[in-house]
């Protein structure tokens, strides 16, 4: 099943890159394909676009407490839009926020081969340094009153991966505004500016109830050297150490779950 999905995502990328109608604007990818995960296999190209392509305009986004902006690339570019978050590391409204945490979330996603966080790069626009985040086209936002339920068992695995990832990065701000999915039932995770603090506790973050074994195996194997190579430019040594301590707490919690419920009811294969 993996190959058809990759093909659809690659097709979506070609549709986004194709010139639009006479108006010069591109046709919405959602109208052409179900898959919104267009960056799979094209990460380097999209990272380069986000980092260097001309920006036609920036506009305010009427949602989000960090007040991001939406930027547009020239028509015919590999992608049409991006979210712009120039958030220097500091405390705002009682929370520590940083554009660097956005980049760290993407780089950790890549290290773990998660495929749920869109490409993010550091960029300077109008004298401000921040995170340029690929705008995911063709998605539906989460409705807390009517939570999405995709096909099983893949949907439950994605929910498990989200919870494992959030506990690992200390993401205390997962909400319906930063969860979305496409018509191919890919779940996407955005807005991580409040993650990766030095806190080692996982309380206040959605508890682990089932465990995607493949992802947990990768998380369990993480080392300090792995994190320094992948995240050293974006996280302090203290933040990286805290991540490993949270991982150790997660291991303890999973061990207790297995003892109580048995491995067959905890691990998703």
C-alpha positions, 0 to 999 in steps of 0.5 A: 500500500505504501507505493500507491500513496507515495505516487499520489503524493508525488502527483500532488507535488506536480500539480502544485508546481504546474502553472495555473490558469490565465490569472497566474494563480495555481489550482488548489491541490485538493481538487486534484488529489487526496494526498496532501503529504507532497514533501515525501521524497522531495524534502530537500527541494521544498526546504530550498524553496522555503529558504530561498524563493522570492516572497510575493506577499505576506498576509495575516492569519486570523487564527493562532495565538502566536499570530503567524502570517501566510506567505506566497511564492511566485506562481509556478513554484514547487509550492504555493504558500507557507506559514511565517513565524518570526518568534525569537526565543522568549516567554510570551503569555506564560509560555516559552516560545521559539521559532527554533522549536518549529524547526526542531520538530521537523528535524526530529520528525525526519530522524524518526521517519514520522512523516507528520510534520511538514518541512520547516526551515530558518529564514530571514524576511524583512529583517526578521529571523523565523521559521518558514513552514510549508503550508499543507494544502487540501486538508480538513481541520480537527473538530473536537466535537466530531473527532475524525475517525479514519480507516483502521488499523492505520488511524489508531497507529497515527493517533498513537504516533502523535501521542508518542511524539508529543510526550517526547517533545513536551508539546503542551499545546496540541489542540484542534487548531494544530491538527489536520488530515487529508482525504487520504487520511494522513494526520498532520501535526503543526505548531510546535513553538511551545515544545522542547522545553527543559521540563522532564515531566509529561503530565498535561500531555495526552497519555499513552494508551497504545504504542505504535511499536515501529515508532517506539523502537526508534524513540527508544534507540535515540542517543545523545549523539543522535540528538546533537547531530539532528537538533544541535543547531536548534536545541540547547544541551539542556533541552536535548537532555530533557528530551531523553529524560522524557523518553525514559519516563515514557519507557517506564510508563509503557512498561507499566502498561504492558505489565497491566494490560499485556503486550497484545493490548498495548503494542500496535504492530 
